[in-house]
């Protein structure tokens, strides 16, 4: 006989604890007005009311989970593999975003070593090829990295797909529109 | 200005809008071209396993807004394109289900039950024709109901519902969506609660942005695109990648089916299928008109009702349901397609989105401005023109035109889309992820927005891992601000009565139903959407 899943019970308890923390700790400490406020001798709804209702939704959901839905069939569990996958995926994403953010300024700094008058990335961020460097390298790392994770190997095909897809995205988003800024050019 | 004048203005707004080119001297408006392009894109996306209409809508929205700007002239081309995608993706979804037994969406799963056996018996083209005919018939019926019902419903809402009733109606919608989407009311409530909590961060009326933890990043709140695209699209991409990662790619080869016998859809076939299509169209439309229920339940109900009927009338030479009965495809496709039009009834008449496609229509209207879905849209002002009503009738016209495209070229284009199955998902999903992150960045132009979106993506991933539907989250995020505003106004208008939701009979009934629907649905279980 398969072991009964306790996923709904644990999720319900987690929701109840979270909602109590939200309603009794986070909202009172991080909101200026209460649930009901008296302003110029008139009662008004304060800023704490709406998030408290949100907390109430989560609390009721948690309560129903641990009482009425505790023994329902098909209770999926969160496994260690879920965490392993998401941590690996986020690592690839953060690495590619870091590359996307800093490779343009880094290349400008590298080029500056050969120049008498130094360039400034901020002034170049709307000119080709500078404005595409960060997005291109970061985008290729992102796509190829995720494909490599799924396939457990880095293949020439996946890098080719990543290069082609990133170029197509640049063509779609950047070339037809003067007012759109590709990442990271709005931040640098 | 009478009703007919408004209808005529809506039609002319579509046909006589800004001209893109002329065809033998006939000016072709940009809206017509956008409907056409959106429709073709929708079929391609629907036919691609791993993609769906909302993904294409999410990604095209910033491009469309950048191309057309924020003027009211942009509304019809942008919304026309999105409606084209919605319609195209609905018919396109049947292609991988029938040809390769790989349903792209949960509602297409039931299409595989009879579609794939038909394809195995060499009747793939016929199965696709049945799916297309049934889907378009159901969709057209549903659109007709939308055109007739939405204005009347809006007028009733405006005449009978005051602020407390509208607040109670919003609570009822949230409770309804939480209770019926995904099959677990408790998980639906948690999802809706998280959506409300997220939208209230960094907002409010006080000088200090509430729940911002004193940080600059949270003090501006979460941009709507980061929450909606993060939970809905990025979460789905993460989940899809994880499934591929666990399977490490299926090594199976795609079976080629060879075709034989009559592949045409004859008048006799249509006559035989018509009762099944009609029944399912009514079921799908009725279900679609209620916010949040969605096409999966409609397809299941349509299929079950049709099976019962079929078993009574079946002769020995007819295949069983599940063994390649065209009636099974017809019942499923008509039911799930008839949801899409009717789902716009709560959107246009109440401003409450009922499904993911409607969320993007509301986002587009919000971003461009000049059209706020809700009862005010349908005010028939006799002296001055109500521009929102003209847009509403323009939208109906775009839906009709998309249906005409569906009836004419949709079938041919759909049948040529079998090739999309060959795109490996492990290549497609990372590209969709970069596409989505880019779409978010070009709207917000700060890396912070990408980080927020990834955070919501992780939330969406774990919600899917725990079978918590992300749709209540998204709809609560969209309705949260409106709910708070209307509650504040209702409280003030009722003379600070703390029981303002229970003093009017209509509001009290809505609140009772809100609780009732949660209690009623608690013991039901279904698959997550």
Boltz contact constraints between the chains, C-beta under 6 A:
constraints:
  - contact:
      token1: [A, 15]
      token2: [B, 190]
      max_distance: 6.0
  - contact:
      token1: [A, 30]
      token2: [B, 211]
      max_distance: 6.0
  - contact:
      token1: [A, 31]
      token2: [B, 210]
      max_distance: 6.0
  - contact:
      token1: [A, 32]
      token2: [B, 206]
      max_distance: 6.0
  - contact:
      token1: [A, 32]
      token2: [B, 208]
      max_distance: 6.0
  - contact:
      token1: [A, 33]
      token2: [B, 206]
      max_distance: 6.0
  - contact:
      token1: [A, 43]
      token2: [B, 496]
      max_distance: 6.0
  - contact:
      token1: [A, 45]
      token2: [B, 488]
      max_distance: 6.0
  - contact:
      token1: [A, 45]
      token2: [B, 491]
      max_distance: 6.0
  - contact:
      token1: [A, 47]
      token2: [B, 204]
      max_distance: 6.0
  - contact:
      token1: [A, 47]
      token2: [B, 206]
      max_distance: 6.0
  - contact:
      token1: [A, 47]
      token2: [B, 210]
      max_distance: 6.0
  - contact:
      token1: [A, 50]
      token2: [B, 200]
      max_distance: 6.0
  - contact:
      token1: [A, 50]
      token2: [B, 484]
      max_distance: 6.0
  - contact:
      token1: [A, 51]
      token2: [B, 197]
      max_distance: 6.0
  - contact:
      token1: [A, 51]
      token2: [B, 200]
      max_distance: 6.0
  - contact:
      token1: [A, 54]
      token2: [B, 193]
      max_distance: 6.0
  - contact:
      token1: [A, 54]
      token2: [B, 196]
      max_distance: 6.0
  - contact:
      token1: [A, 54]
      token2: [B, 197]
      max_distance: 6.0
  - contact:
      token1: [A, 57]
      token2: [B, 189]
      max_distance: 6.0
  - contact:
      token1: [A, 57]
      token2: [B, 192]
      max_distance: 6.0
  - contact:
      token1: [A, 57]
      token2: [B, 193]
      max_distance: 6.0
  - contact:
      token1: [A, 58]
      token2: [B, 190]
      max_distance: 6.0
  - contact:
      token1: [A, 58]
      token2: [B, 193]
      max_distance: 6.0
  - contact:
      token1: [A, 60]
      token2: [B, 189]
      max_distance: 6.0
  - contact:
      token1: [A, 61]
      token2: [B, 186]
      max_distance: 6.0
  - contact:
      token1: [A, 61]
      token2: [B, 189]
      max_distance: 6.0
  - contact:
      token1: [A, 61]
      token2: [B, 190]
      max_distance: 6.0
  - contact:
      token1: [A, 64]
      token2: [B, 186]
      max_distance: 6.0
  - contact:
      token1: [A, 65]
      token2: [B, 186]
      max_distance: 6.0
  - contact:
      token1: [A, 68]
      token2: [B, 522]
      max_distance: 6.0
  - contact:
      token1: [A, 69]
      token2: [B, 186]
      max_distance: 6.0
  - contact:
      token1: [A, 72]
      token2: [B, 525]
      max_distance: 6.0
  - contact:
      token1: [A, 76]
      token2: [B, 466]
      max_distance: 6.0
  - contact:
      token1: [A, 76]
      token2: [B, 467]
      max_distance: 6.0
  - contact:
      token1: [A, 78]
      token2: [B, 465]
      max_distance: 6.0
  - contact:
      token1: [A, 82]
      token2: [B, 465]
      max_distance: 6.0
  - contact:
      token1: [A, 85]
      token2: [B, 242]
      max_distance: 6.0
  - contact:
      token1: [A, 85]
      token2: [B, 245]
      max_distance: 6.0
  - contact:
      token1: [A, 139]
      token2: [B, 434]
      max_distance: 6.0
  - contact:
      token1: [A, 142]
      token2: [B, 434]
      max_distance: 6.0
  - contact:
      token1: [A, 143]
      token2: [B, 430]
      max_distance: 6.0
  - contact:
      token1: [A, 143]
      token2: [B, 431]
      max_distance: 6.0
  - contact:
      token1: [A, 143]
      token2: [B, 434]
      max_distance: 6.0
  - contact:
      token1: [A, 146]
      token2: [B, 430]
      max_distance: 6.0
  - contact:
      token1: [A, 147]
      token2: [B, 426]
      max_distance: 6.0
  - contact:
      token1: [A, 147]
      token2: [B, 430]
      max_distance: 6.0
  - contact:
      token1: [A, 150]
      token2: [B, 241]
      max_distance: 6.0
  - contact:
      token1: [A, 150]
      token2: [B, 244]
      max_distance: 6.0
  - contact:
      token1: [A, 150]
      token2: [B, 245]
      max_distance: 6.0
  - contact:
      token1: [A, 150]
      token2: [B, 426]
      max_distance: 6.0
  - contact:
      token1: [A, 161]
      token2: [B, 427]
      max_distance: 6.0
  - contact:
      token1: [A, 165]
      token2: [B, 431]
      max_distance: 6.0
  - contact:
      token1: [A, 169]
      token2: [B, 438]
      max_distance: 6.0
  - contact:
      token1: [A, 173]
      token2: [B, 438]
      max_distance: 6.0
  - contact:
      token1: [A, 177]
      token2: [B, 66]
      max_distance: 6.0
  - contact:
      token1: [A, 180]
      token2: [B, 66]
      max_distance: 6.0
  - contact:
      token1: [A, 180]
      token2: [B, 442]
      max_distance: 6.0
  - contact:
      token1: [A, 181]
      token2: [B, 445]
      max_distance: 6.0
  - contact:
      token1: [A, 183]
      token2: [B, 441]
      max_distance: 6.0
  - contact:
      token1: [A, 184]
      token2: [B, 447]
      max_distance: 6.0
  - contact:
      token1: [A, 186]
      token2: [B, 445]
      max_distance: 6.0
  - contact:
      token1: [A, 186]
      token2: [B, 446]
      max_distance: 6.0
  - contact:
      token1: [A, 187]
      token2: [B, 446]
      max_distance: 6.0
  - contact:
      token1: [A, 187]
      token2: [B, 447]
      max_distance: 6.0
